[in-house]
């Protein structure tokens, strides 16, 4: 099992800290550094900056949002980053959610699976540097009846095949991800529930494509907090968990709420959502069960974190991405180093 680092969103006064975290992860031997985007900082700019300031760590988008870019633009960006980084780029894609897709980008959040499949097909075809033509439900290239003609990418990526990941939560999305991608980006993963909530669906997709799980990167992100009081550490993540389970998306379409239900928290997920959507964010956070937080984060001493890492490795995780928590840079760097020490104690390094 390899280690990754997720910087989250750039900004919020932590720009210099995030760069220092990425550079320390590079020094410590972390495998990949991911950056996110929603409706603030964009991932490619951050990754270009991080890549220019590091030496060996891969840089990956977790995620570049499908509604934000035409697929050919994503292929251009991926090829450029792969060339500039000397083959250190990983392309992570996701459909985002209905609030961001329709509210920020003005793109209807309909048929996300079909849209993702076509998007991936176009991106991959463009990056082969053959002349691009495509006839699908969502994209037709070139447009018929006009001056457009098939064009090929002029940038030469460092590698013929750039690793492509998809952020997936629901069973159908997970199955399709196993079928068409090189890896899956997971959030709120529980080692105890990983087989039933993710791996069996990914495996079904791989089998559908005539493939096995060999070489497929199962890549969840977990917050990590170092300390002696596990209960106090869990309380730090209550607002974070309540935001996703209760307030991310609409009442009818909240993928994280549905995931919590599949993990056995049906009643609790409903209560969190009811309170969050009613404006009671404090009550929603208080309603988050301690066990849900503990199962989806790495909390406590190095020894305890090592035990949890072993559970994830045994469950089938191949790259464990950490989001080191802390109110200061020193705390985040300490958590980063603790991740490496825990891997070594678990015998996984």
N, C-alpha and C positions, 0 to 999 in steps of 0.2 A: 504494500500500500504506500502510495506517495502522498506528500503533503502539498497543499496549495494555500494561498492567502487571498482573501477577498477584501478589497479596499472599500467596497460599497460605493457610495456616491461621493464625488469630489466636491469640495466646498465646505460650507458650514464652519469655516475658520480652521480646518484641519489639513489644508493643502500641503504645507510643509511636513506635517506629521505623517501624512499618507505616503509621501515620497520617502521619508526616513524608514517607515515600516517596510515599504517595498525593497529598499536597498538592504535592510537587515535580513529580510527573507531571502534575498539573492545571496547574501554572504553565508547564511545558514544552510543553504542547499535546498530551499523549497523549490518545487518543480514548476509551479505556475502562479502567476499573479493575475487575478481577475479584477475587472472594474465594471460597474453597473451604470445604467442610465434609466431615467424615468421621464421627468420633465424639468431637468436642471442641467447638470453636466452631461456631455455626451461621452460615450465610452472610447471611441477611436482616438480622440485628442488626448485623453488621459493616458491611454496605452502607449501612444507615440512618445509622450513625455517620460513615462516610466521606463520604456525600453531604451531611451537615449541615456538614462541615468543608471542603468544596470548593465550587467555583463552576460549572464547566462540564463537567468530565469525566463521561462516562457511568459508571454502576456496574452490574456484572453478576454473577450467581451462576454460578460454575464449580466445582462445580455445586450446585443444590438437589437432594437425593437423592429419587428417586421413592418408595422404600420408607418414607421418613420422614414423608410427609404425604399425606393424602387430596387428590385433585386439586382439589376445590373450595377447600380451604385454600390451596393454591398459587396459585389464581386470586385469592383475597382478598389474599394477600401481594403478588403482582405488581401488582395494581391499586392497593394502598395505597402501595407504594414508588414506582410511576410517578407517582401524584398528589403525594406528598410531595417528590419530586425535580424536579418540573416537567418530566416526560417524559425523564428520564435513565436509566431502568432497562432492563436487558436480562435476560431470563429464560433461564438455562441450566439444563438438566435432564439427569439421568443415572440409570441403574439402580443405580449403585454396583457392588459385587461380592458374591458369595455369602457371604463371611465377615461383612461388615458387615450385609448385608440380613437374614441369618438369625440371626447372632450378636448383633447390637445392636438391630435393630428387630423381630425375630421375624417377618419376612415371607419366605415361601418365594421362593427365587430361581428361579422357573420361568416359562417363556414370556416372557422379558424384552422381546422385540420386540412381541408382541401387547399386553403390558401398557403399554409406552411409547406405542404408537399410541393406545390408548384414553385414556390419561392426557392426552395432548396434545389429543385431540378434546374431552375434557371441560373442560380448562383454557380452551381457546379459546372453547368455547361459553359457558362461564360469564362470560368477559370481554366477550362481546357484550351482556351485560345482558338477555338474553332469559331467560324462565323455564327453569330447568335440569331437563331430563329426559334419561335416557340408558339404553339397554338393550344391554349388552355382556356379554362373557364374564367380565370381572373386576369390573366395576362396574355396578350397576343403581340408577338414581336416578329417582324416590324408590323406596325399598324397597317391594315389593308387599305388599298385605294389611295395611298399618299406617297410622298417622296422618300419615305424611309426605306432602308435596305439593310440586309444583314451585315453587321459590323463585328469585328473581332477585337478582343482586349489587346492593347498594345504593351501593357506592363507585363514583365516576366516575373511571376512569383518565384521565391527561392525554391519552393517544392512543388512537385506536380500535384500533390494532394494535401491540402490544408485541412487539419482536423476540424470537423464541424460538429458542434454540440447543439442540442435543443433543450431549453428549459421546459420541463414537463411535470405535470402534477396529476391530471386525470388519467384514468385507465386507458382510454382511447388514444390520448396524446402520447402516453408512455409507450403503447404498443407501436404506434407509428414512428416514434423516435427510435425505438429499437430497430425498426425496419430500414430507415433512411439516413440515420445519423451515425457518427463515430463515438458519441458519448451523450450522456444525459446529465443535465444540471438539475439537481434536486434541492428543495428547500423544506425545512421542518422535517428532516428525516429521523425516524426512530429506528435504531438497530433492531429492536424487538419486533417491529412491524414492517421492516423493509421488504421482506419477501412478499407479503400479501399486498402492500400498498404500491410497490414499484417493480421489484425484480421479476415477478411472474409475468407482468405485462410487457416489460422490456424483452424478456426471453421469448415471449410469443411473437413479438415483432421480428426478432432475429431469425426465428425459425421460419416465419413467413417469407423472409428474404433468402432462405437457405443458408443461414449463418448461425454460428454459435456465439456465446458471450466472450469468447477469446478475443482480446484486443479491443473490446468495447469498454469505454471508460465510464464507470459509475461514479459520479462526482457530486456528492452532497456538500452543502455549506452549513457549518455549525458555528455559532458564537462560542467563544472560549473565554472563561473568566477564572482567574486563579485566586484561591483563598481558602480559608479554613471553614467558614460558615456557609455551607451550601444553601441553606434556606435564604440567607441574606443575599447571596449571589443570584439566586433564582428570582427574587423580588425585583432585581434590577431589570430583568427581561420581561416583566409582566406587561408594561405598556407596549413593548414591541410585539409580543405574541397577541395581545388584544387587538392591536391595529390590524394585523393580518387576518386573524380569525374572525374579528368582528366588523372591521371597517373597510377591508380591501375588496372593492367590487360592490355589487348590489346585493340585496337580500336574496334574490333568486340566483345570482351568479357570483359566488365567492368560492374560488377554487380551494383556498386555504381552509375555509370553514368545512367544506366537503371532505378535505383530507383529514381534519381532526375527527370528523364523524367516522371515517373509515378506520381510524385508530381506536375507536371505542368511546369517543367522547361526544356522543350525539346530544345528550341533554346539556352538557356544559357548553358545547359549541353554540347551541341555540340561545342559551342565556347570555353568553358573551356578545353575540351579535345583537340581540334585543337591546341590551344596555348600551352598546356602542352606537348603534343607529339612533337611539333615543337621546344621544348627547351625553350620556353618563360614562365617560371614558374611565373615570376612577373606579366606578363599579364594575365596568367590564374587565379592567385589569385585575381587580380583586377576585373576579369569578374564574380566572384562569387557574386550573388545577396545578399544584406544584409538580405533580408527576408528568404532566404534559411538557412543562418547561424543562424538567430534568432529563426527559427522554430525547429532547431535540436540541440540547446544548451540551457543552463540555464544561462541567463546573467542579471546583474543588481543588484538591491537592494534585500534584503531579502524578502520584500513585493512582488516585481515583480516575484522573483523566486517562492514564495509560490503560486502565481496565476497560474504560468505555471505548477507547480506540481499538482494543482487541476485539470487542463485540462488533464494531463496525467492519473490521477486516474480515471477521468470520461470517458476517452477514453478506459480504460480497462487494463492499466498497473498494474501489481501486485507487481513487484520488480523494483524500479527505481534505476539503477546503475549510480553513479556519478563518473566522472573523474575530480577531483578538479584541476583547473589550477593555475599556479603561478610560478614566477621565483625564489622564495625562499621557504624554508620549512614553514616558518611562514605564507606565503600567502596561501599555500596549506592547512595547518591546519585550517586557518581561513575560507576557502571555505568549508572545511569538516564540521566545526561547524555550518556554515550558512545553510548547507543542513538540519541539524537537526532542527534548529530554524525555517526554512521555513516550514518544515513538521508540526511542532507544530502550527505555525500560520495558516496554512491551515486546521488544525483540522484533519490531516491524521495520526498523530503519534499513 
